[in-house]
Amino acid sequence: MIERLHVYLDLIRWNRPAGWLLLLWPSLTALWVAAGGFPGWLLLMVFVLGTILMRSAGCCINDVADRDFDRHVKRTANRPVTSGRIGTREALLVGAVLALCAFGLVLLTNAVTVAWSLAALAVSVIYPYAKRHVSMPQAVLGVAFSFGIPMAFAAVRADVPWQAWALLLGNLFWVLAYDTEYAMVDRDDDLRIGMKTSAITLGQWDVPAIMLFYLVFLGSWWWLLTDVPRSPWLLLAWALALAQVAWHYTLIRGRTREGCFKAFRLNHWLGATVFAGVVLAYGF
């Protein structure tokens, strides 16, 4: 049983929390904005646990969908499904149980949030297959990884205003930035096996495009977060976020696997910085 538990934990990438943190920070930021401050412990618990559960379920679906591709990529060849440590049916069962647990948490909110959670699930299921047909599948991932934003507004207000969708669109550019960095790590392998990624589509323009994506994200969110008090904390947060963008440039400009992967893994700190700025701007 202990050995099986280790396989399950490996399947959901438990030892790599950067993935669910990238989902969590925009959702929590939207939660604070929608509530005009602290949203309450119940909603905070629902979104933190729900994010972890849904990201874990997404890993299960992704690994089953990509099992025949992952074996040809050095970084992913030892994933549980690809290596045969767990069967596809069992992996999907684990994913279904995790998704059901997340859905149980959503039921603690309201009907509007429940309805949008189903749409979020649909996008999460579609994403792994987009990599076969869409030249920039990271855009599909951007929608999936940003759906916590309208759900946060729905949970607080029982409505999803235009601001929530605009924030989702802005956050999509952040996902494009960090997942293109991620795709640059596997570009050679993806070219060989015929996988479509933004790193391949952008080619020599990958680094300038990533910088532009970061700036669009930070610029659009600054403009859209009009309800957030323009305190020194918010200004400091954006300055630190821009400093991180500059640091990422130094990591990816050489297009090395190590530098690009490090930049990707550090992105959650950028999201945490934006979230901290919003929280401090509202005050405790």
KEZA-979086 format. One record per residue (C-alpha): residue in one letter; x, y, z; residue number from 1. Coordinates in steps of 0.02 Angstrom, whole numbers, plus 50000, padded with zeros to 5 digits. Layout:
residues N
residu: A, c1: X, c2: Y, c3: Z, num: NUM
...
This chain:
residues 284
residu: M, c1: 50000, c2: 50000, c3: 50000, num: 1
residu: I, c1: 50141, c2: 50121, c3: 50041, num: 2
residu: E, c1: 50225, c2: 50083, c3: 49875, num: 3
residu: R, c1: 50059, c2: 50114, c3: 49784, num: 4
residu: L, c1: 50037, c2: 50277, c3: 49876, num: 5
residu: H, c1: 50208, c2: 50333, c3: 49814, num: 6
residu: V, c1: 50154, c2: 50294, c3: 49636, num: 7
residu: Y, c1: 49995, c2: 50397, c3: 49657, num: 8
residu: L, c1: 50092, c2: 50543, c3: 49731, num: 9
residu: D, c1: 50213, c2: 50534, c3: 49585, num: 10
residu: L, c1: 50065, c2: 50531, c3: 49465, num: 11
residu: I, c1: 49993, c2: 50694, c3: 49534, num: 12
residu: R, c1: 50167, c2: 50776, c3: 49547, num: 13
residu: W, c1: 50150, c2: 50800, c3: 49734, num: 14
residu: N, c1: 50335, c2: 50838, c3: 49752, num: 15
residu: R, c1: 50320, c2: 50979, c3: 49624, num: 16
residu: P, c1: 50199, c2: 51107, c3: 49697, num: 17
residu: A, c1: 50243, c2: 51241, c3: 49570, num: 18
residu: G, c1: 50105, c2: 51176, c3: 49456, num: 19
residu: W, c1: 49960, c2: 51202, c3: 49577, num: 20
residu: L, c1: 50034, c2: 51364, c3: 49642, num: 21
residu: L, c1: 50026, c2: 51435, c3: 49465, num: 22
residu: L, c1: 49840, c2: 51396, c3: 49469, num: 23
residu: L, c1: 49814, c2: 51456, c3: 49646, num: 24
residu: W, c1: 49883, c2: 51633, c3: 49647, num: 25
residu: P, c1: 49771, c2: 51707, c3: 49510, num: 26
residu: S, c1: 49619, c2: 51622, c3: 49586, num: 27
residu: L, c1: 49655, c2: 51691, c3: 49760, num: 28
residu: T, c1: 49692, c2: 51863, c3: 49691, num: 29
residu: A, c1: 49524, c2: 51862, c3: 49602, num: 30
residu: L, c1: 49442, c2: 51803, c3: 49762, num: 31
residu: W, c1: 49511, c2: 51953, c3: 49858, num: 32
residu: V, c1: 49462, c2: 52074, c3: 49719, num: 33
residu: A, c1: 49285, c2: 52004, c3: 49706, num: 34
residu: A, c1: 49262, c2: 52015, c3: 49895, num: 35
residu: G, c1: 49349, c2: 52183, c3: 49914, num: 36
residu: G, c1: 49466, c2: 52104, c3: 50041, num: 37
residu: F, c1: 49471, c2: 51943, c3: 50142, num: 38
residu: P, c1: 49337, c2: 51826, c3: 50068, num: 39
residu: G, c1: 49311, c2: 51719, c3: 50223, num: 40
residu: W, c1: 49386, c2: 51554, c3: 50279, num: 41
residu: L, c1: 49260, c2: 51443, c3: 50190, num: 42
residu: L, c1: 49293, c2: 51512, c3: 50016, num: 43
residu: L, c1: 49479, c2: 51517, c3: 50050, num: 44
residu: M, c1: 49476, c2: 51332, c3: 50097, num: 45
residu: V, c1: 49368, c2: 51286, c3: 49947, num: 46
residu: F, c1: 49484, c2: 51370, c3: 49822, num: 47
residu: V, c1: 49648, c2: 51312, c3: 49899, num: 48
residu: L, c1: 49597, c2: 51129, c3: 49915, num: 49
residu: G, c1: 49497, c2: 51133, c3: 49753, num: 50
residu: T, c1: 49646, c2: 51200, c3: 49657, num: 51
residu: I, c1: 49761, c2: 51064, c3: 49724, num: 52
residu: L, c1: 49634, c2: 50927, c3: 49686, num: 53
residu: M, c1: 49594, c2: 50987, c3: 49510, num: 54
residu: R, c1: 49775, c2: 51010, c3: 49462, num: 55
residu: S, c1: 49810, c2: 50834, c3: 49525, num: 56
residu: A, c1: 49663, c2: 50766, c3: 49425, num: 57
residu: G, c1: 49727, c2: 50859, c3: 49272, num: 58
residu: C, c1: 49897, c2: 50774, c3: 49289, num: 59
residu: C, c1: 49810, c2: 50605, c3: 49282, num: 60
residu: I, c1: 49715, c2: 50650, c3: 49124, num: 61
residu: N, c1: 49868, c2: 50729, c3: 49043, num: 62
residu: D, c1: 49981, c2: 50580, c3: 49077, num: 63
residu: V, c1: 49855, c2: 50457, c3: 49003, num: 64
residu: A, c1: 49830, c2: 50566, c3: 48848, num: 65
residu: D, c1: 50018, c2: 50591, c3: 48822, num: 66
residu: R, c1: 50079, c2: 50416, c3: 48869, num: 67
residu: D, c1: 50136, c2: 50373, c3: 48692, num: 68
residu: F, c1: 50226, c2: 50540, c3: 48673, num: 69
residu: D, c1: 50305, c2: 50550, c3: 48846, num: 70
residu: R, c1: 50411, c2: 50396, c3: 48819, num: 71
residu: H, c1: 50507, c2: 50488, c3: 48682, num: 72
residu: V, c1: 50545, c2: 50639, c3: 48792, num: 73
residu: K, c1: 50689, c2: 50622, c3: 48915, num: 74
residu: R, c1: 50607, c2: 50728, c3: 49050, num: 75
residu: T, c1: 50442, c2: 50632, c3: 49049, num: 76
residu: A, c1: 50494, c2: 50454, c3: 49005, num: 77
residu: N, c1: 50484, c2: 50395, c3: 49186, num: 78
residu: R, c1: 50310, c2: 50459, c3: 49226, num: 79
residu: P, c1: 50203, c2: 50324, c3: 49307, num: 80
residu: V, c1: 50085, c2: 50292, c3: 49160, num: 81
residu: T, c1: 50220, c2: 50299, c3: 49027, num: 82
residu: S, c1: 50338, c2: 50187, c3: 49124, num: 83
residu: G, c1: 50200, c2: 50060, c3: 49160, num: 84
residu: R, c1: 50199, c2: 50080, c3: 49349, num: 85
residu: I, c1: 50013, c2: 50117, c3: 49339, num: 86
residu: G, c1: 49885, c2: 50071, c3: 49207, num: 87
residu: T, c1: 49783, c2: 50197, c3: 49109, num: 88
residu: R, c1: 49618, c2: 50141, c3: 49185, num: 89
residu: E, c1: 49685, c2: 50156, c3: 49362, num: 90
residu: A, c1: 49760, c2: 50327, c3: 49325, num: 91
residu: L, c1: 49594, c2: 50388, c3: 49257, num: 92
residu: L, c1: 49505, c2: 50318, c3: 49410, num: 93
residu: V, c1: 49622, c2: 50414, c3: 49524, num: 94
residu: G, c1: 49590, c2: 50571, c3: 49422, num: 95
residu: A, c1: 49401, c2: 50545, c3: 49430, num: 96
residu: V, c1: 49404, c2: 50525, c3: 49619, num: 97
residu: L, c1: 49507, c2: 50685, c3: 49639, num: 98
residu: A, c1: 49390, c2: 50781, c3: 49522, num: 99
residu: L, c1: 49238, c2: 50720, c3: 49619, num: 100
residu: C, c1: 49317, c2: 50778, c3: 49782, num: 101
residu: A, c1: 49347, c2: 50949, c3: 49703, num: 102
residu: F, c1: 49167, c2: 50953, c3: 49642, num: 103
residu: G, c1: 49110, c2: 50914, c3: 49819, num: 104
residu: L, c1: 49200, c2: 51071, c3: 49877, num: 105
residu: V, c1: 49118, c2: 51176, c3: 49741, num: 106
residu: L, c1: 48948, c2: 51119, c3: 49804, num: 107
residu: L, c1: 48985, c2: 51221, c3: 49961, num: 108
residu: T, c1: 48972, c2: 51381, c3: 49857, num: 109
residu: N, c1: 48824, c2: 51421, c3: 49744, num: 110
residu: A, c1: 48738, c2: 51364, c3: 49584, num: 111
residu: V, c1: 48830, c2: 51489, c3: 49472, num: 112
residu: T, c1: 49000, c2: 51427, c3: 49531, num: 113
residu: V, c1: 48946, c2: 51246, c3: 49509, num: 114
residu: A, c1: 48893, c2: 51281, c3: 49330, num: 115
residu: W, c1: 49058, c2: 51365, c3: 49285, num: 116
residu: S, c1: 49156, c2: 51224, c3: 49368, num: 117
residu: L, c1: 49086, c2: 51105, c3: 49237, num: 118
residu: A, c1: 49149, c2: 51219, c3: 49098, num: 119
residu: A, c1: 49320, c2: 51225, c3: 49184, num: 120
residu: L, c1: 49324, c2: 51035, c3: 49189, num: 121
residu: A, c1: 49283, c2: 51024, c3: 49003, num: 122
residu: V, c1: 49428, c2: 51140, c3: 48957, num: 123
residu: S, c1: 49546, c2: 51038, c3: 49068, num: 124
residu: V, c1: 49498, c2: 50879, c3: 48976, num: 125
residu: I, c1: 49518, c2: 50959, c3: 48804, num: 126
residu: Y, c1: 49692, c2: 51032, c3: 48835, num: 127
residu: P, c1: 49798, c2: 50872, c3: 48823, num: 128
residu: Y, c1: 49728, c2: 50838, c3: 48650, num: 129
residu: A, c1: 49752, c2: 51018, c3: 48590, num: 130
residu: K, c1: 49938, c2: 50983, c3: 48580, num: 131
residu: R, c1: 49904, c2: 50874, c3: 48429, num: 132
residu: H, c1: 49803, c2: 51000, c3: 48329, num: 133
residu: V, c1: 49833, c2: 51179, c3: 48390, num: 134
residu: S, c1: 49993, c2: 51270, c3: 48347, num: 135
residu: M, c1: 49993, c2: 51358, c3: 48516, num: 136
residu: P, c1: 49907, c2: 51239, c3: 48637, num: 137
residu: Q, c1: 49973, c2: 51346, c3: 48780, num: 138
residu: A, c1: 49827, c2: 51463, c3: 48742, num: 139
residu: V, c1: 49706, c2: 51322, c3: 48784, num: 140
residu: L, c1: 49804, c2: 51287, c3: 48942, num: 141
residu: G, c1: 49792, c2: 51473, c3: 48981, num: 142
residu: V, c1: 49603, c2: 51462, c3: 48982, num: 143
residu: A, c1: 49607, c2: 51306, c3: 49091, num: 144
residu: F, c1: 49732, c2: 51381, c3: 49214, num: 145
residu: S, c1: 49635, c2: 51545, c3: 49223, num: 146
residu: F, c1: 49460, c2: 51478, c3: 49252, num: 147
residu: G, c1: 49478, c2: 51499, c3: 49439, num: 148
residu: I, c1: 49459, c2: 51687, c3: 49409, num: 149
residu: P, c1: 49278, c2: 51689, c3: 49349, num: 150
residu: M, c1: 49238, c2: 51551, c3: 49473, num: 151
residu: A, c1: 49304, c2: 51661, c3: 49614, num: 152
residu: F, c1: 49191, c2: 51804, c3: 49562, num: 153
residu: A, c1: 49045, c2: 51683, c3: 49547, num: 154
residu: A, c1: 49078, c2: 51613, c3: 49721, num: 155
residu: V, c1: 49079, c2: 51786, c3: 49800, num: 156
residu: R, c1: 48948, c2: 51878, c3: 49698, num: 157
residu: A, c1: 48845, c2: 51739, c3: 49617, num: 158
residu: D, c1: 48885, c2: 51827, c3: 49454, num: 159
residu: V, c1: 49031, c2: 51841, c3: 49332, num: 160
residu: P, c1: 49058, c2: 52022, c3: 49277, num: 161
residu: W, c1: 49156, c2: 52076, c3: 49125, num: 162
residu: Q, c1: 49305, c2: 52117, c3: 49237, num: 163
residu: A, c1: 49324, c2: 51932, c3: 49280, num: 164
residu: W, c1: 49333, c2: 51882, c3: 49096, num: 165
residu: A, c1: 49455, c2: 52023, c3: 49060, num: 166
residu: L, c1: 49566, c2: 51965, c3: 49203, num: 167
residu: L, c1: 49556, c2: 51788, c3: 49133, num: 168
residu: L, c1: 49615, c2: 51852, c3: 48964, num: 169
residu: G, c1: 49757, c2: 51948, c3: 49045, num: 170
residu: N, c1: 49809, c2: 51797, c3: 49149, num: 171
residu: L, c1: 49810, c2: 51692, c3: 48990, num: 172
residu: F, c1: 49962, c2: 51792, c3: 48934, num: 173
residu: W, c1: 50054, c2: 51746, c3: 49094, num: 174
residu: V, c1: 50017, c2: 51562, c3: 49059, num: 175
residu: L, c1: 50081, c2: 51586, c3: 48881, num: 176
residu: A, c1: 50242, c2: 51660, c3: 48953, num: 177
residu: Y, c1: 50284, c2: 51524, c3: 49079, num: 178
residu: D, c1: 50222, c2: 51377, c3: 48978, num: 179
residu: T, c1: 50322, c2: 51433, c3: 48827, num: 180
residu: E, c1: 50474, c2: 51432, c3: 48941, num: 181
residu: Y, c1: 50422, c2: 51255, c3: 48989, num: 182
residu: A, c1: 50400, c2: 51206, c3: 48806, num: 183
residu: M, c1: 50574, c2: 51272, c3: 48765, num: 184
residu: V, c1: 50646, c2: 51137, c3: 48878, num: 185
residu: D, c1: 50574, c2: 50998, c3: 48768, num: 186
residu: R, c1: 50579, c2: 51085, c3: 48599, num: 187
residu: D, c1: 50702, c2: 50963, c3: 48519, num: 188
residu: D, c1: 50605, c2: 50810, c3: 48577, num: 189
residu: D, c1: 50437, c2: 50888, c3: 48527, num: 190
residu: L, c1: 50501, c2: 50926, c3: 48352, num: 191
residu: R, c1: 50557, c2: 50746, c3: 48333, num: 192
residu: I, c1: 50390, c2: 50670, c3: 48385, num: 193
residu: G, c1: 50279, c2: 50798, c3: 48298, num: 194
residu: M, c1: 50206, c2: 50883, c3: 48452, num: 195
residu: K, c1: 50141, c2: 51062, c3: 48430, num: 196
residu: T, c1: 50197, c2: 51194, c3: 48556, num: 197
residu: S, c1: 50213, c2: 51382, c3: 48566, num: 198
residu: A, c1: 50403, c2: 51366, c3: 48577, num: 199
residu: I, c1: 50404, c2: 51281, c3: 48407, num: 200
residu: T, c1: 50277, c2: 51400, c3: 48329, num: 201
residu: L, c1: 50368, c2: 51556, c3: 48389, num: 202
residu: G, c1: 50540, c2: 51492, c3: 48338, num: 203
residu: Q, c1: 50674, c2: 51626, c3: 48352, num: 204
residu: W, c1: 50546, c2: 51748, c3: 48421, num: 205
residu: D, c1: 50514, c2: 51643, c3: 48576, num: 206
residu: V, c1: 50612, c2: 51751, c3: 48700, num: 207
residu: P, c1: 50544, c2: 51920, c3: 48639, num: 208
residu: A, c1: 50368, c2: 51847, c3: 48638, num: 209
residu: I, c1: 50384, c2: 51784, c3: 48816, num: 210
residu: M, c1: 50440, c2: 51956, c3: 48874, num: 211
residu: L, c1: 50291, c2: 52034, c3: 48784, num: 212
residu: F, c1: 50172, c2: 51907, c3: 48863, num: 213
residu: Y, c1: 50235, c2: 51953, c3: 49037, num: 214
residu: L, c1: 50213, c2: 52138, c3: 49005, num: 215
residu: V, c1: 50037, c2: 52116, c3: 48935, num: 216
residu: F, c1: 49990, c2: 52015, c3: 49089, num: 217
residu: L, c1: 50056, c2: 52141, c3: 49215, num: 218
residu: G, c1: 49997, c2: 52292, c3: 49116, num: 219
residu: S, c1: 49820, c2: 52227, c3: 49089, num: 220
residu: W, c1: 49800, c2: 52173, c3: 49270, num: 221
residu: W, c1: 49861, c2: 52342, c3: 49333, num: 222
residu: W, c1: 49732, c2: 52427, c3: 49223, num: 223
residu: L, c1: 49592, c2: 52305, c3: 49267, num: 224
residu: L, c1: 49617, c2: 52303, c3: 49456, num: 225
residu: T, c1: 49537, c2: 52474, c3: 49474, num: 226
residu: D, c1: 49446, c2: 52422, c3: 49634, num: 227
residu: V, c1: 49610, c2: 52385, c3: 49723, num: 228
residu: P, c1: 49678, c2: 52533, c3: 49824, num: 229
residu: R, c1: 49832, c2: 52605, c3: 49740, num: 230
residu: S, c1: 49938, c2: 52587, c3: 49896, num: 231
residu: P, c1: 50128, c2: 52585, c3: 49903, num: 232
residu: W, c1: 50114, c2: 52397, c3: 49931, num: 233
residu: L, c1: 50032, c2: 52373, c3: 49762, num: 234
residu: L, c1: 50163, c2: 52480, c3: 49677, num: 235
residu: L, c1: 50301, c2: 52382, c3: 49763, num: 236
residu: A, c1: 50223, c2: 52217, c3: 49710, num: 237
residu: W, c1: 50218, c2: 52269, c3: 49526, num: 238
residu: A, c1: 50397, c2: 52333, c3: 49535, num: 239
residu: L, c1: 50455, c2: 52167, c3: 49607, num: 240
residu: A, c1: 50355, c2: 52072, c3: 49476, num: 241
residu: L, c1: 50439, c2: 52172, c3: 49337, num: 242
residu: A, c1: 50608, c2: 52137, c3: 49417, num: 243
residu: Q, c1: 50568, c2: 51952, c3: 49410, num: 244
residu: V, c1: 50524, c2: 51968, c3: 49225, num: 245
residu: A, c1: 50695, c2: 52045, c3: 49194, num: 246
residu: W, c1: 50776, c2: 51902, c3: 49290, num: 247
residu: H, c1: 50681, c2: 51775, c3: 49185, num: 248
residu: Y, c1: 50753, c2: 51857, c3: 49030, num: 249
residu: T, c1: 50929, c2: 51822, c3: 49093, num: 250
residu: L, c1: 50881, c2: 51640, c3: 49122, num: 251
residu: I, c1: 50800, c2: 51605, c3: 48953, num: 252
residu: R, c1: 50898, c2: 51713, c3: 48832, num: 253
residu: G, c1: 51026, c2: 51574, c3: 48805, num: 254
residu: R, c1: 50884, c2: 51449, c3: 48775, num: 255
residu: T, c1: 50968, c2: 51316, c3: 48882, num: 256
residu: R, c1: 50861, c2: 51176, c3: 48954, num: 257
residu: E, c1: 50920, c2: 51215, c3: 49130, num: 258
residu: G, c1: 50888, c2: 51402, c3: 49117, num: 259
residu: C, c1: 50716, c2: 51384, c3: 49038, num: 260
residu: F, c1: 50661, c2: 51252, c3: 49163, num: 261
residu: K, c1: 50722, c2: 51357, c3: 49309, num: 262
residu: A, c1: 50627, c2: 51508, c3: 49242, num: 263
residu: F, c1: 50468, c2: 51405, c3: 49227, num: 264
residu: R, c1: 50483, c2: 51335, c3: 49404, num: 265
residu: L, c1: 50508, c2: 51509, c3: 49478, num: 266
residu: N, c1: 50352, c2: 51584, c3: 49399, num: 267
residu: H, c1: 50244, c2: 51547, c3: 49550, num: 268
residu: W, c1: 50342, c2: 51680, c3: 49644, num: 269
residu: L, c1: 50283, c2: 51809, c3: 49518, num: 270
residu: G, c1: 50103, c2: 51757, c3: 49548, num: 271
residu: A, c1: 50132, c2: 51759, c3: 49736, num: 272
residu: T, c1: 50203, c2: 51935, c3: 49723, num: 273
residu: V, c1: 50049, c2: 52001, c3: 49633, num: 274
residu: F, c1: 49935, c2: 51914, c3: 49759, num: 275
residu: A, c1: 50032, c2: 51984, c3: 49907, num: 276
residu: G, c1: 50022, c2: 52159, c3: 49835, num: 277
residu: V, c1: 49833, c2: 52148, c3: 49818, num: 278
residu: V, c1: 49810, c2: 52076, c3: 49994, num: 279
residu: L, c1: 49919, c2: 52210, c3: 50073, num: 280
residu: A, c1: 49833, c2: 52347, c3: 49972, num: 281
residu: Y, c1: 49664, c2: 52297, c3: 50045, num: 282
residu: G, c1: 49738, c2: 52277, c3: 50219, num: 283
residu: F, c1: 49695, c2: 52145, c3: 50348, num: 284
